[in-house]
Amino acid sequence: MGPFGNRSAGQQSSRRGLKLWPILLFGLYFGYYYLSHSNEASFTGRKQLLDTTAQEEAALGLQSYQEILQQSQVVRSGPLPQQIHGIAQRLVEAAPKVEAYLAETNGVPASTDWGAYEWQVSVIESDQVNAFCLPGGKIAVYTGIVPVAKNSDGLAAVMGHEIAHALLRHGGERMAQQKLVQIGSIAASMSTGDMDPGQRQMVMAAIGAGTQYGVLLPFSRSHESEADHVGLLLSAAACFDPQEAPRLWERMAALGRQKPPEFMSTHPAEGTRISQLNGWMSEAMKVRQQFCGTTPTLQ
């Protein structure tokens, strides 16, 4: 065959394009996975994708917590650990009240996962402006966040938000999402295997960007908003002043750190969070009145 014939065959080979069967298989697997692992979340009533039990998540949380504490300087005595332990205890005791309130409000069943939580709180000496609560109830507060929190109500806002992440099982949900993303990436790689290398690279980059900015980051921001809402109600039901939450985020914004645009971030912009928190404030005041008998002066 002449050179033109060989060239035509080469072009035909490089332009075979997408294979559809990996995409179809992934679509079938996604449908099965979603139907078999979709649960109604107790605090929010929305559908939640989980393929781990609360106990399995708690075991992973404990392992990570122990590793972090081993590498950190833990503050074990003094007024600050006592203050933070007291705040944590009040927030944890308020959790079943808030869950019952939201279960009734959203018309969903109460949680059956309470046995998986073994609450523990540690104070870590660090300049980091940070706090977290791992699955299973393992809480850490970094001393660097204390000046920003400013007072017990501010610390309750921070800790309530982090405790809400654990109660809402966001860690387990992220693991399920990552599993689907990994399988989807394999399917996409198989589907584009016969494409021209340059074209394949462009398609895979577009798929990666679409997954990151169209699925993972928006979902992460929705997790943060859920934790903001539930955390606000936790602080209110624990008889802290929920009005300190938006003030906390005003102080966080005043730190002036360079941040990416909201659509590129795992967290909502401070302005968005402040607006949402103020929008939930009347509900938080109602919850505080219900469980504490009083409300702080509106400011």
N, C-alpha and C positions, 0 to 999 in steps of 0.2 A: 504494500500500500504506500502511496506517495506521501510527501510531507504534509500536504493539506489534509489528507485522511487522518493521519496521526494527530494533527492539531485538533481536528474536530472531535476525535475520540477523547482527547485530553480535556477539552473544554466541557464535553458532556459529562465526563467523570467528575470534574470539579464543581459542576453545577447541579448535582443531584439534589441539593437542598436539604430541607428538613425531613427527618423520619418522623412519621406521625405516631407510630405505635408506642414509643416510650411516653409521649405526652398523654395518649389515651390510657395507658396503664397507670400513670400517675394520677390522672383524673379519677379513675375507678378507685384507686387506693385512697385518695383524699376523701372521696365520698364515704367509703367504708370507715375510714379512720374518724371522720367527723361524727358520723352517726353512732359509732360505738364508744366514743370517748367524750361526747358532748354532755355536759351536766349543767343544771340550773344552779347558778351561784346563789348562796343563801343571803348574802348581804345586798346584792344588787339586782338579782332576778334575771340577769342576762345569761345567755349561753356561754359556757366556759369550757375550753378544750383542755382536758387533763388526762394523761395516761399513767400518772403516778398516784399513789395513795398519799394522804397527809403524813402518814407514818414514814414512808420512804423519803419524802421531802424533808421531814424533820431530821432524819438520820444524816442526810447530806448537809443540812444546815448546821448540825452539831459538829460534824467533821470540819467544815470550813471555819466555824467559830473558834474551835480549839486551835486550829492552825494560826488564825489571826492573833489570838491572845498570846500564843507562844512567841510571836514575833513582835509583840507590842509591850509598851510599858504601862501596866495596869495600875490605876490609882485605887488602892484597896481600903484606905481609911481617910477620915477627915470629913468636913461638912459637905463637900460637893458630892461624893458618892452617896452619902445619906440622903441628900436632897433628891438626887436622881433616882435612887431606889424608891423613895416615897412617891415620886411622880409616876414612876412605872407601875407601882402597885395600884395606885388609884385608876390609872388608865386600863390596866388589865381587868380590874374588878368591874369597870364600866362596860367592857366589851360585850358580855352577854346581854346587857340592857340595850345597847345600841343594836345588836343583832336582832333581838326580839322586836324592837321598834321598827327596824327596816324590813324584817320579814313580814310584819303586819302591813306596813305601808306598801310594800311591793307585791304582797300576796304570794310569798314563796315560803317553803318549809324552812324550819330552823336547821342550823348546821349539826352534823353528827361527828365533826372532826375535833371537838374540844379535847378529847383524850390524847391527841398528838402533841399538844402544847405543854412544854415544861419550861416555864418562863425563867429567864436568867438575864441579868443586866450587869454590864461592866462599863467602867469609865476608863478611857484610854488617854494617856498624856500625849498630846499631839497638837500641832498648830493647824491641822486640817479642820476646815469648817465642814464637819461631817457627822453623821449618825446613821445607823442601820439596824434593821431587825431581820434576821435570817429566818427561813422556814422553821417552824417548831418553837418560835418565841425567843430566839437568842439575840439580845439587844446590846448594842454598844453605842456609847456617846463619847465623842472626842472633845477634849477640853477646848479645842479651838472654836467650837460652835457656841460655847457658853457666853462670850461677850456679845455675840450677834443675837442670841436668844434673849439676853438681857435680864430675864426674870423667870419665875416658875411657870407663868402662863405661856411664855415663849418657848421654854423647854418642852412643855406639854404639847404645844403645836407641832414641834419637830418630832417628838417621840410618838405622838399619836399618829402622825403621817406614816412613820416607819412601821409601827405596829400594825397599822391598817394593811400595808403591803403583805405582811405575813398572814393576817386573818383572811384576806381576799385570795390567798394562794397564788399570787402573781408569779412567784418563782417557778412553781410547777407548770403554770400556763406558758411561761417563756420557754421552758424545756420542751414542751410539746410543740410549740411553734418552730423552734430550732430544728427539731427532728423533721418536720415537714419541709422546712427550707432546705435541709441537707438532701433529702430524697428528691425534692424538686430540682435541685441543682444537678444531681446525677442524671435525672431524666432529661434535663435541658442539654447536658453535655453529650448524652447518647443521641439525642435528636439532631444535634448539629455536627455530629462526627464526620459526615461526608462533605461538609461545606468547605469552600476555600478558606484557608487558615485566617486570612485577614478579615473576611466576612464573618467567620465563626467568632473571632475575637470581639468584633463589634456587637454581634448578637448577644453573646454571653455577658458583655459589659452592660448592655441595655437591660437584660434580664436582671442582673445583679443590682443595678441602680433602681429599677422598678420595684424589686423586692424590698430594698432598703428604705427607699423614700415613700413607697406606696403602701407597704404593709408593716414592716417591723417598727419604724420610727413612729408612725401614727398610733400603732398599738401600744408602744411604750408610753407615749404621751397620754393615751386614754387610761393606762394603769396609774399614772401619776395623778390624773384628775380624780379617779376613783379613790385613791388613797388620800388625796386632799379632802374630799367630801366626808369619807368615813372617819378620817383622823380628826376633822373638825367636830364631828358629832361625839367622838370619843372624849375629846377634851371638854366639851360642854357637859356630857353626862357624868364626867369625873369632877364636875364643879370647878373647873378652871374657866377663865374668861376667853371664850372663843374669838373675841374681837382682836386678840393679840396675834392671831394667825396672819391676817393680811398685813398687819404692821410688821411682822417678822419678815415677810417677803419684800416689803418696802425697804427694810434694812439690808436684805440680801441684794436687792437691786442697787442700793447705794454703794455696795462694795466696788462697783464699777468694773467688774471683770469682763473681758471681751468674750462675747458669746456668739455662736453661729445663729443664723436665722432660725426661726422656730421650726420650719419644715425640715431642717437638717439636724434637729436636736432630739434627744431622747426625752427631754422635759419640756413642758409648756414654757413660754416666755413668762417672766415675772409679772408683766402687765396682765397677761391672760389669767394667771393664777390668782392675782389679787382681785380681778373682776369676778371670777368664779366664786371665790371665797366670800366676797361681799354679797353675791347673789344667794348663797346658801345661809347667810347669817341669820335671817329670821327663823329658819328651821332650827338652827343651832340654839338660838335663844329659847325656842319652844321646848327643845329637848332638855336644856338646862333647867328650865322652870319645872318640867315634869319630874326630873330625877333629883333636883337639888332644892326645889321649893322657892328659889330666888333667881333673879337674873341681874347681872351687873348693869350699871348705868350705860345706856346707849351712848356711843361716842362716834 
